[in-house]
Amino acid sequence: IELKSKIAQFEFENPLMNASGVWCENAEKLDEMKNSSSGSFVTKSATPQLREGNPSPRYVEVPLGSINSMGLPNLGFDFYLNYSLKFQEENPGKINFLSIAGMSMEDNLEMLHKLNDSDFKGLTELNLSCPNVPGKPQIGYDFEATEKILEKAFEFFKKPLGVKLPPYFDFAHFDEMAEILNQFPLAYVNCINSVGNGLYIDTENESVVIKPKDGFGGIGGAYVKPTALANVRAFYTRLNKNIKIIGCGGVESGKDVFEHLLCGAEMVQIGTHLARNGVQVFDKILTELSEIMNQKGYNSIDEFRGKLKSL
Ligand SMILES: C=Cc1c(C(=O)O)[nH]c(=O)[nH]c1=O
């Protein structure tokens, strides 16, 4: 069974990795990710300086997924760059993804310049979809701002760059966003980030369950799989073929991975399910995916990737 995936000049032994923000904020978690069976890993979205983030409770598991308003807590850009440089030194030929989520255009450009001038050999993920920084609308929902940051970035940034997108829910938005993204030599597009500003209610206490933003937070887990699959498919069918798609949202099993791959995903990320169960989920899900491929007589993912049938 061949589970290889390719993005830019990189080949991964399997398509699984964590979703940024999950199991990747500090060295202990990143070490567990790098030592897991995942094909790669991504760091927590970084800001130039360390951030405490929002007051807790700010991440809560709920029956069908999770709700979070973390507020971009992270150890600061330099920590994740240094961790990545150490990783590639200690693992020649292997690379990781490094996510950035500046609070401004200047922040993002500053971090991109530092990455460009560094020995970082991996892939950079520009997060355009953080839903939980009060007062900061998501760049991904502002088409002009998205085009502007990508224009500015590609004036100087010469390393592989991907973008993390929020979910879209309208064909006009799929079309407009795809038209913008197709103008740029992106290595990949990652769909989706959490479904922004949901509300989960504890009826016993008649209250919300997270402290920030009066309980409004990004929704992840099983709740969001249909939306995630739709966004993966919508961009897979609209973007030029050298822009790969990373699928993220609602993955709890080999079957869920198979669905993302059928929609066209090159890599598949796990967030809520990983947060709940830890890094052994990668072993379990790889076994389940292999079983499905065996049953269907597929020897490699390329035999079915993107081949979702219409009726
Ligand atoms: C980078 C901030 C994000 C956060 C956060 O730190 O609140 N939560 C998400 O679900 N997605 C994000 O992109």
The ligand as an ORCA input file, in Angstrom:
! r2SCAN-3c Opt
* xyz 0 1
  C      -4.742     31.351     14.795
  C      -5.823     31.437     15.561
  C      -6.896     30.457     15.561
  C      -7.543     30.126     16.740
  C      -7.222     30.760     18.038
  O      -6.019     30.853     18.394
  O      -8.204     31.187     18.680
  N      -8.562     29.213     16.736
  C      -8.984     28.614     15.588
  O      -9.918     27.793     15.589
  N      -8.363     28.909     14.414
  C      -7.333     29.808     14.348
  O      -6.798     30.040     13.229
*
